[in-house]
Amino acid sequence: MATVVTSKKACSVNPLKMSQPIGAALAFMGLNKCMPVLHGSQGCTAFGLVLFVRHFREAIPLQTTAMNEVTTIMGGMENIEQALMNIHTRAKPEIIGIASTGLTETKGDDVDGYLKLIRVKHPELATLPIVYISTPDYKDAFQDGWAKAVRRIVETLVEDKKFPMTMFNNNALGRGVVNVLPGAHLTPGDLDELREIIAAFGLSATFLPDLSGSLDGHIPDDFSPTTFGGTTLQQIRAMGDARMTLAIGEQMRDAAQALQDKTDVPYEVFDRLTGLEANDHFLSVLSNLSGVPVPVKYRRLRSQLVDAMLDGHFFFGRKKIALGAEPDLLWSVGAFLADMGCELAAVVTTTQSPMLEKMPCKEVLIGDLEDLEQCAQGCDLLITHAHGRQMAQRTGIPFLRMGVPMFDRLGAAHRVMVGYRGTRDLVFEIGNLFLANAHEASPESWAPVMEERNASTPVAAH
Amino acid sequence: MSTLSTTIQDVFNEPACGKNQAKGEKERKKGCTKQLQPGAAAGGCAFDGAKIALQPITDVAHLVHGPIACEGNSWDNRGAKSSGSLLYRTSFTTDINETDVVFGGEKRLFKSVKEIIDKYNPPAVFVYQTCVTALIGDDIEAVCKAATQKFGLPIVPINSPGFVGNKNLGNKLAGEALLEYVIGTQEPEYTTPYDINIIGEYNLGGELWQIKPLLDELGIRILACISGDARYREVAYSHRAKAAMMVCSKAMINISRKMEERYGIPFFEGSFYGIADMSDSLRNIAQLLVQRGAPDELLARTEAVITREETRAWARLEPYKQRLQGKRVLLITGGVKSWSVVAALQEVGIEIVGTSVKKSTKEDKERIKEIMGDDAHMFDDMTPREMYKMLKDAKADIMLSGGRSQFIALKAKMPWLDINQERHHAYAGYDGMIALVEEIDKALSSPIWEQVRKPAPWDTDLDVADPVRSDTGCAVVPGAHAPIQQVKEAS
């Protein structure tokens, strides 16, 4: 149990946090044939775009309403109208996702109202699915923007039909289908792993959003200005037909609840899928749901994870960790490391979450990487996103990159840390970092201990 | 905001810019760039431009006053290198919250400046205005003035909020801030007849250091580079230079012109990209210095260095001629870099099959025609789809562009080379040109192309849809390869 403290500084130094509009935009990027738009100045979009390009090493569809001084004061309706028309004619998306920014929120644009008027004015837009979410930059953080966008997608696009329980059970369509609402901390690789686990129980999963379809780094056969792959509109609409919703990460609770409110599909939130017990529970739920016993393959993988934990625990025990991440990633990694015997010595995050108080450490600071650097003295391992690189260099602490952005390493999309297999590989990856940086004994290693001993109980001189 | 709009109008009225002077009064007021089109715009904002222009000043604390987006989403993402302080890579932002938006962020800004000074002791703090803080009326000029008085060191307001325009405007507004608050505020320990300023060079990938040894050899001192690898004090005493070279086309023309007006420092516009351009630049620097009183013999020494370096460079390019003869390049970049690189590429036998002229001036275009002939393919606004098609149809062998368009080439399974600001290689000067040709050769001759372009053995009929994945949300676009999805499924 941790005390949650907020940094008292006026100035944030080396931010850990990113803004929520781009979190929302990333969620929209997990929808098929979608064009995400930030309602703000063109810089808001440019920064987000460059960030994702460098992280995923993929073309990123992200547009802007290109607000300027005058249009901000006058209100952005014309800009939204022009943006929608331009995108509709040029990119022809099936869905448009709009997230507001600090600029347009400060002015107070009523985008929902604008959209109604615009749809009346342009019949060609009347039925185009448009999802709008309010995400001021000066509130909350990246994962909040993601979570809000997913909730809004559910509220706007899922078909509103409630089945009585009996009818629902007889619904042939939904018998083998589950919804998965993954948090922003899961990679496309994680989603692929989960899809495979779920399929092993004879279930098929609708992921919302599905970055494993759009940003997993594949080669399409033609150029596409919109997202290419991801959850289809048809799949989203039919999410009410599923038997259950699996929400991965506490941040997805609201979206899962919204889906239940709308369609009566029950949900369970899995706060993490990294770790032995966490996955035991996950697979039990899948087994109960499907009536299929846990397949041999996963019994084997579980056994491999147990073995990895046994082999690795020597190197994890009492290791001091400096950890900086958004709440759900913080919880997944932090709780797993605590499982392995590590001590979370310095823990910094970006935004509020019910998981913070549950963290197995003394204190969780909502702060920045300067705060983390100050608390990290004497730590054996630093885990944060790529911006930790300067700090790692200064402190000399071994550094594992985790989270978004990861702009100076390859394969960010394909890192897997969920499931037995993902956890097993994480044990190896982190364990190897400990091994590589182990302190070798030297003749002087025990000298300070001797001094201390001599000081406390002086040996009589001969 | 009235002072900001006056500054913007002043920047729009640039007498040293030929393109600007050719415009009518009314047109000039509208500024240099086309109105941005919602839903079809790309590129950074004025804040981005200001930050790009100034952040290479290495020992300054760059403080962004605004919500987390402006700094948190973008920091430490450029390749400007430092030979000294690394403070410019430390990120500072007021990260304003909802309360600040309601009650104003000036107090937080002032306190932030104090925290930075206490902890990092920089010679100066640059405070960048952003959209939200401009909109709520935070007066950063007043805060900076008060902070300068209170703390006794320069706290410089950079008033270039994103929503006033594009990156180019931001470059110029940053220049205005330097002219207003920094340049001319300190004196160098000594001056020489060989002191120059290099304006608009950001030392990306360490390019300034490709040039500097040659200048050192000639005894020419870079009094200040604005702003690559610069220290605050160097910029502050840059007004004592004898001559200046303006590098990045029109980005900092206002600094060059106003320093000429105020301090009598003559400047020329030149480029370090390409062998002939590099030689011209050295020649121009020497000539300007001689005009300003440096001994005549500098000219002869410069010519000697040019001859030596050119001979060496061409000799080093020779082996590439055979390998690169007839290779076709699609060059997608802004303005000046295009035509200065073109000549050198042509020299090793590379053919330029097209170039973008979106950011180029009229003179640039004339020059491209001059170099590439009348059949030069100049694209004003080439869409990504057109670029993709050109590469896919193998009408070009390689694309040279900025990082954001790289995937257009890579997804067409065609070689690509980064020539924009995020690049890791330095291409300036004689050595840089050889490095560029070497990189092109390396990209073109990579053994991967043959393998990655080959279809999978079982993938003969492209029209077969994938039955396995079709229900799981991975879109099947007309003509899409099935095998990729199969590979995913099997993993």
Chai-1 contact restraints between the chains, C-beta under 6 A:
chainA,res_idxA,chainB,res_idxB,connection_type,confidence,min_distance_angstrom,max_distance_angstrom,comment,restraint_id
A,A10,B,R108,contact,1.0,0.0,6.0,A-B,restraint_1
A,A10,B,K111,contact,1.0,0.0,6.0,A-B,restraint_2
A,A10,B,S112,contact,1.0,0.0,6.0,A-B,restraint_3
A,A10,B,E115,contact,1.0,0.0,6.0,A-B,restraint_4
A,C11,B,F92,contact,1.0,0.0,6.0,A-B,restraint_5
A,C11,B,S112,contact,1.0,0.0,6.0,A-B,restraint_6
A,C11,B,E115,contact,1.0,0.0,6.0,A-B,restraint_7
A,S12,B,T93,contact,1.0,0.0,6.0,A-B,restraint_8
A,S12,B,D95,contact,1.0,0.0,6.0,A-B,restraint_9
A,V13,B,F92,contact,1.0,0.0,6.0,A-B,restraint_10
A,N14,B,S91,contact,1.0,0.0,6.0,A-B,restraint_11
A,P15,B,G72,contact,1.0,0.0,6.0,A-B,restraint_12
A,P15,B,S91,contact,1.0,0.0,6.0,A-B,restraint_13
A,K17,B,I68,contact,1.0,0.0,6.0,A-B,restraint_14
A,K17,B,G72,contact,1.0,0.0,6.0,A-B,restraint_15
A,M18,B,G72,contact,1.0,0.0,6.0,A-B,restraint_16
A,M18,B,N73,contact,1.0,0.0,6.0,A-B,restraint_17
A,S19,B,I68,contact,1.0,0.0,6.0,A-B,restraint_18
A,S19,B,A69,contact,1.0,0.0,6.0,A-B,restraint_19
A,S19,B,N73,contact,1.0,0.0,6.0,A-B,restraint_20
A,I22,B,N73,contact,1.0,0.0,6.0,A-B,restraint_21
A,N32,B,A475,contact,1.0,0.0,6.0,A-B,restraint_22
A,S41,B,C45,contact,1.0,0.0,6.0,A-B,restraint_23
A,S41,B,C131,contact,1.0,0.0,6.0,A-B,restraint_24
A,S41,B,G162,contact,1.0,0.0,6.0,A-B,restraint_25
A,S41,B,F163,contact,1.0,0.0,6.0,A-B,restraint_26
A,Q42,B,L36,contact,1.0,0.0,6.0,A-B,restraint_27
A,Q42,B,A41,contact,1.0,0.0,6.0,A-B,restraint_28
A,Q42,B,C45,contact,1.0,0.0,6.0,A-B,restraint_29
A,G43,B,G44,contact,1.0,0.0,6.0,A-B,restraint_30
A,G43,B,C45,contact,1.0,0.0,6.0,A-B,restraint_31
A,G43,B,F47,contact,1.0,0.0,6.0,A-B,restraint_32
A,G43,B,D48,contact,1.0,0.0,6.0,A-B,restraint_33
A,G43,B,G162,contact,1.0,0.0,6.0,A-B,restraint_34
A,C44,B,A69,contact,1.0,0.0,6.0,A-B,restraint_35
A,A46,B,G43,contact,1.0,0.0,6.0,A-B,restraint_36
A,A46,B,G44,contact,1.0,0.0,6.0,A-B,restraint_37
A,F47,B,N73,contact,1.0,0.0,6.0,A-B,restraint_38
A,F47,B,S74,contact,1.0,0.0,6.0,A-B,restraint_39
A,G48,B,N73,contact,1.0,0.0,6.0,A-B,restraint_40
A,L51,B,N73,contact,1.0,0.0,6.0,A-B,restraint_41
A,V53,B,R404,contact,1.0,0.0,6.0,A-B,restraint_42
A,E58,B,F407,contact,1.0,0.0,6.0,A-B,restraint_43
A,A59,B,F407,contact,1.0,0.0,6.0,A-B,restraint_44
A,Q63,B,G39,contact,1.0,0.0,6.0,A-B,restraint_45
A,T64,B,A41,contact,1.0,0.0,6.0,A-B,restraint_46
A,T65,B,P38,contact,1.0,0.0,6.0,A-B,restraint_47
A,A66,B,L36,contact,1.0,0.0,6.0,A-B,restraint_48
A,A66,B,P38,contact,1.0,0.0,6.0,A-B,restraint_49
A,A66,B,A41,contact,1.0,0.0,6.0,A-B,restraint_50
A,M67,B,F163,contact,1.0,0.0,6.0,A-B,restraint_51
A,N68,B,F163,contact,1.0,0.0,6.0,A-B,restraint_52
A,E69,B,F163,contact,1.0,0.0,6.0,A-B,restraint_53
A,E69,B,V164,contact,1.0,0.0,6.0,A-B,restraint_54
A,T72,B,F163,contact,1.0,0.0,6.0,A-B,restraint_55
A,N79,B,P38,contact,1.0,0.0,6.0,A-B,restraint_56
A,Q82,B,P38,contact,1.0,0.0,6.0,A-B,restraint_57
A,A83,B,P38,contact,1.0,0.0,6.0,A-B,restraint_58
A,A83,B,G39,contact,1.0,0.0,6.0,A-B,restraint_59
A,N86,B,G39,contact,1.0,0.0,6.0,A-B,restraint_60
A,N86,B,A40,contact,1.0,0.0,6.0,A-B,restraint_61
A,I87,B,G39,contact,1.0,0.0,6.0,A-B,restraint_62
A,G102,B,P67,contact,1.0,0.0,6.0,A-B,restraint_63
A,G102,B,V132,contact,1.0,0.0,6.0,A-B,restraint_64
A,L103,B,C131,contact,1.0,0.0,6.0,A-B,restraint_65
A,L103,B,V132,contact,1.0,0.0,6.0,A-B,restraint_66
A,T106,B,V101,contact,1.0,0.0,6.0,A-B,restraint_67
A,T106,B,V132,contact,1.0,0.0,6.0,A-B,restraint_68
A,T106,B,L135,contact,1.0,0.0,6.0,A-B,restraint_69
A,D137,B,P67,contact,1.0,0.0,6.0,A-B,restraint_70
A,D137,B,A69,contact,1.0,0.0,6.0,A-B,restraint_71
A,Y138,B,P67,contact,1.0,0.0,6.0,A-B,restraint_72
A,Y138,B,I96,contact,1.0,0.0,6.0,A-B,restraint_73
A,Y138,B,N97,contact,1.0,0.0,6.0,A-B,restraint_74
A,Y138,B,E98,contact,1.0,0.0,6.0,A-B,restraint_75
A,Y138,B,V101,contact,1.0,0.0,6.0,A-B,restraint_76
A,K139,B,E98,contact,1.0,0.0,6.0,A-B,restraint_77
A,D210,B,G473,contact,1.0,0.0,6.0,A-B,restraint_78
A,G213,B,G473,contact,1.0,0.0,6.0,A-B,restraint_79
A,G213,B,C474,contact,1.0,0.0,6.0,A-B,restraint_80
A,H218,B,I484,contact,1.0,0.0,6.0,A-B,restraint_81
A,I219,B,K411,contact,1.0,0.0,6.0,A-B,restraint_82
A,D221,B,G479,contact,1.0,0.0,6.0,A-B,restraint_83
A,D221,B,A480,contact,1.0,0.0,6.0,A-B,restraint_84
A,D221,B,H481,contact,1.0,0.0,6.0,A-B,restraint_85
A,F223,B,R385,contact,1.0,0.0,6.0,A-B,restraint_86
A,F223,B,Y388,contact,1.0,0.0,6.0,A-B,restraint_87
A,G229,B,C474,contact,1.0,0.0,6.0,A-B,restraint_88
A,G229,B,A475,contact,1.0,0.0,6.0,A-B,restraint_89
A,T231,B,G473,contact,1.0,0.0,6.0,A-B,restraint_90
A,T232,B,G473,contact,1.0,0.0,6.0,A-B,restraint_91
A,Q235,B,G473,contact,1.0,0.0,6.0,A-B,restraint_92
